[in-house]
Every structure is written in structure tokens, then in C-alpha cells.
Amino acid sequence: MLITSNIFDTSLIINSSLDAIILQSANIILNEIIDTKISLKTPQRNYIQQLIKIIKYLRILVFILERENKELKIIIQIRRGYKKDR
């Protein structure tokens, strides 16, 4: 279980780049723990809380990017309209 605890402690370190294979491994282990209804230990609880924070951040980021994209598309359409009028 030492490896499992370690993967939950280190897989979502904010200052490091996210390694997809490590994240996938941690998620598989977490799903197995949940499926077997074993009580969650502190590293696993912390991992879940970190995932929730990252998901919230990514949702906000996607919202902002979609909004910016929409605004830029409007600007491009306006500029194309000016070029056609010339």
C-alpha cells in the first residue's frame, strides 16, 4: 500500500506537469478502492480534494476561453465586413 499512498501524495503536485500515465494509474487505484468499499485513507482523500480543485479551475478556464473565442469570432466577422465594403 506504500506505492498507492505515494501515488496519491505525488500525482497532483501543483508545481509539476501532470503525467497522464501516473494520473491514470492513481485514478484506477482509487476506483478499485471505491469499488471494494474500503475506507479512504488521508492520501486518497487529499487526492480527491485536489482533483476537485483542478476540475473547478479547468471549468472556469474553459468558460473564459469559450467567451474569449466567441468575442474574437465576432471581431473577425466585423473586420471581414469592413474588408468587403472597401
C-alpha positions, 0 to 999 in steps of 0.5 A: 500500500506504500506505492498507492499512498505515494501515488496519491501524495505525488500525482497532483503536485501543483508545481509539476506537469501532470503525467497522464500515465501516473494520473491514470494509474492513481485514478484506477487505484482509487476506483478499485478502492471505491469499488471494494468499499474500503475506507479512504485513507488521508492520501486518497482523500487529499487526492480527491480534494485536489482533483476537485480543485483542478476540475473547478479551475479547468471549468472556469478556464474553459468558460473564459476561453469559450467567451474569449473565442466567441468575442474574437469570432465576432471581431473577425466577422466585423473586420471581414465586413469592413474588408468587403465594403472597401 
